[in-house]
């Protein structure tokens, strides 16, 4: 964790969850984390297949160049990382473990850190995520329409607060180039 906002949210998350794997959504009290509100976001699982923003702080919306509420979480990521981040968010809910993501804006190169932490909407159902968006240089002028590329991800556990990055292997691929255009072929379809 490189950013103070990530540490503050993780400390708050650990405090409100107590001995549970994940806190209840109703236990999140914005008045207890006022300094984080511009950077906080909440996601909800839709059909357990994709995620959309339930709410997003003003700094995140400014970085994206639009209001994020109601939008798909995948819009934040490069095309190559959209599926990877959906799987990562599903893993956070399934394992009920916080995840720290280090990424870089694909256009400006600016480094950012995002955290994803599981929330329960009921005693049994873990279907929401709370997170914080932290820019490396918050005073740097924003480039509207950030598109993030994942550099590193790691789960945070009580016994290992800085575990190694989970191994995520991309599908084997072939890139075919012709006249400046590129077609990426992913191996793994039907053989025959």
C-alpha positions as CSV (number, residue, x, y, z in Angstrom):
1,X,0.0,0.0,0.0
2,X,1.6,3.2,-1.2
3,X,-1.2,5.6,-0.4
4,X,-2.5,6.9,2.9
5,X,-6.1,6.7,1.6
6,X,-5.8,3.0,1.0
7,X,-4.4,2.5,4.5
8,X,-7.2,4.6,6.1
9,X,-9.9,2.7,4.3
10,X,-8.4,-0.7,5.1
11,X,-8.1,0.3,8.8
12,X,-11.8,1.5,8.8
13,X,-12.8,-1.7,6.9
14,X,-11.1,-3.9,9.6
15,X,-12.6,-1.9,12.4
16,X,-16.2,-2.2,11.2
17,X,-16.0,-5.8,10.2
18,X,-14.8,-7.0,13.6
19,X,-14.5,-10.7,13.5
20,X,-16.6,-11.1,10.3
21,X,-15.0,-11.7,6.9
22,X,-16.8,-8.7,5.5
23,X,-18.8,-5.9,7.1
24,X,-22.4,-5.2,6.3
25,X,-23.1,-2.3,3.9
26,X,-25.3,-0.6,6.6
27,X,-22.3,-0.5,8.9
28,X,-20.4,1.9,6.6
29,X,-20.9,5.4,8.0
30,X,-19.6,8.1,5.7
31,X,-19.3,10.6,8.6
32,X,-16.5,8.4,10.0
33,X,-14.3,8.7,6.9
34,X,-15.0,12.3,5.7
35,X,-11.4,12.8,4.3
36,X,-11.8,9.8,2.0
37,X,-15.2,10.6,0.5
38,X,-13.9,12.3,-2.6
39,X,-11.9,9.2,-3.4
40,X,-14.4,6.5,-2.3
41,X,-16.4,4.3,-4.6
42,X,-18.9,1.5,-4.2
43,X,-19.6,-1.3,-6.7
44,X,-22.5,-3.7,-6.8
45,X,-22.4,-7.1,-8.5
46,X,-25.0,-7.4,-11.3
47,X,-26.1,-11.0,-11.9
48,X,-22.8,-12.0,-10.3
49,X,-21.2,-11.4,-13.7
50,X,-20.2,-7.7,-13.9
51,X,-20.0,-4.7,-11.6
52,X,-21.4,-1.2,-11.8
53,X,-20.7,1.9,-9.7
54,X,-23.3,2.5,-7.0
55,X,-21.5,5.7,-6.0
56,X,-18.2,7.4,-6.8
57,X,-16.4,10.3,-5.2
58,X,-15.8,13.6,-7.0
59,X,-12.1,13.0,-7.6
60,X,-12.7,9.7,-9.3
61,X,-15.4,11.2,-11.4
62,X,-13.1,14.1,-12.3
63,X,-10.3,11.7,-13.3
64,X,-12.7,9.7,-15.5
65,X,-14.2,12.9,-17.0
66,X,-17.8,11.9,-16.2
67,X,-20.2,10.8,-13.5
68,X,-19.4,7.2,-12.7
69,X,-22.6,6.3,-10.8
70,X,-24.5,3.6,-12.8
71,X,-21.6,3.0,-15.2
72,X,-19.9,-0.3,-15.6
73,X,-16.7,-0.8,-13.6
74,X,-15.0,-2.1,-16.8
75,X,-15.1,1.4,-18.3
76,X,-12.2,2.4,-16.1
77,X,-9.8,-0.2,-17.5
78,X,-8.1,-0.8,-20.8
79,X,-9.7,-3.4,-23.1
80,X,-7.0,-5.9,-22.2
81,X,-7.7,-5.5,-18.4
82,X,-11.5,-5.3,-18.3
83,X,-12.1,-9.1,-18.0
84,X,-9.1,-9.4,-15.6
85,X,-10.5,-6.8,-13.2
86,X,-14.0,-8.3,-13.4
87,X,-12.5,-11.6,-12.3
88,X,-10.5,-9.9,-9.6
89,X,-13.6,-8.2,-8.2
90,X,-15.5,-11.5,-8.2
91,X,-12.5,-13.1,-6.4
92,X,-12.7,-10.3,-3.7
93,X,-16.4,-11.2,-3.1
94,X,-15.8,-15.0,-3.2
95,X,-12.8,-15.0,-0.9
96,X,-13.9,-12.0,1.2
97,X,-10.4,-10.5,1.1
98,X,-9.4,-7.0,0.2
99,X,-7.4,-6.5,-3.0
100,X,-4.9,-3.7,-3.7
101,X,-4.5,-2.8,-7.4
102,X,-1.6,-0.7,-8.7
103,X,-2.3,0.7,-12.2
104,X,-1.2,3.3,-14.6
105,X,-3.1,5.6,-16.9
106,X,-2.5,4.1,-20.4
107,X,-2.3,7.6,-21.9
108,X,-0.5,9.9,-19.4
109,X,1.5,7.2,-17.5
110,X,0.3,8.5,-14.1
111,X,0.4,5.8,-11.4
112,X,-2.8,5.2,-9.3
113,X,-3.8,2.7,-6.6
114,X,-7.2,1.3,-6.1
115,X,-8.5,-1.0,-3.4
116,X,-11.4,-3.3,-3.5
117,X,-12.9,-4.6,-0.2
118,X,-16.0,-6.8,0.2
119,X,-19.3,-5.7,1.7
120,X,-22.4,-7.8,2.6
121,X,-25.9,-6.5,1.8
122,X,-27.3,-9.2,4.1
123,X,-25.9,-11.6,6.7
124,X,-25.1,-14.2,4.0
125,X,-24.8,-12.3,0.8
126,X,-21.5,-10.6,-0.1
127,X,-22.4,-8.6,-3.3
128,X,-20.9,-5.2,-3.0
129,X,-17.4,-3.7,-2.9
130,X,-16.1,-0.5,-1.4
131,X,-12.9,1.0,-2.6
132,X,-10.7,4.0,-2.8
133,X,-9.0,5.6,-5.8
134,X,-5.6,7.2,-5.0
135,X,-3.5,9.2,-7.5
136,X,0.2,9.2,-7.0
137,X,0.3,12.9,-7.6
138,X,-3.1,14.4,-6.6
139,X,-1.8,17.9,-7.4
140,X,-1.0,17.0,-11.0
141,X,-3.6,18.4,-13.4
142,X,-6.0,15.7,-14.4
143,X,-6.2,14.2,-17.9
144,X,-9.9,13.7,-18.4
145,X,-10.9,10.2,-19.3
146,X,-8.3,8.0,-17.6
147,X,-8.0,4.5,-18.9
148,X,-6.2,2.3,-16.4
149,X,-3.8,-0.6,-17.1
150,X,-3.1,-3.0,-14.3
151,X,0.5,-3.3,-13.2
152,X,0.1,-5.4,-10.1
153,X,-2.5,-6.9,-7.8
154,X,-2.3,-8.4,-4.3
155,X,-4.8,-9.7,-1.8
156,X,-4.5,-8.4,1.8
157,X,-4.9,-11.0,4.6
158,X,-4.6,-10.6,8.4
159,X,-1.6,-13.0,8.6
160,X,0.1,-11.6,5.5
161,X,-0.7,-7.9,5.0
162,X,1.5,-7.6,1.9
163,X,1.0,-11.0,0.1
164,X,2.6,-11.7,-3.3
165,X,0.7,-10.8,-6.4
166,X,-1.8,-13.6,-7.5
167,X,-0.6,-15.4,-10.6
168,X,-3.0,-14.5,-13.4
169,X,-1.9,-16.0,-16.7
170,X,-3.2,-14.5,-20.0
171,X,-4.4,-16.7,-22.7
172,X,-1.7,-17.6,-25.3
173,X,-2.1,-15.1,-28.2
174,X,-0.9,-14.4,-31.7
175,X,-0.8,-10.8,-33.0
176,X,-1.3,-10.4,-36.7
177,X,-0.2,-7.1,-38.2
178,X,-1.1,-5.7,-41.6
179,X,-0.9,-2.2,-42.9
180,X,-0.7,-0.7,-39.4
181,X,-3.7,-2.6,-38.1
182,X,-3.4,-5.4,-35.6
183,X,-5.6,-8.4,-34.9
184,X,-5.1,-10.3,-31.7
185,X,-6.0,-14.0,-31.8
186,X,-6.5,-15.7,-28.5
187,X,-5.9,-19.4,-28.4
188,X,-8.5,-21.5,-26.5
189,X,-11.5,-21.8,-28.8
190,X,-12.9,-24.9,-30.4
191,X,-10.4,-27.2,-32.1
192,X,-11.4,-28.8,-35.3
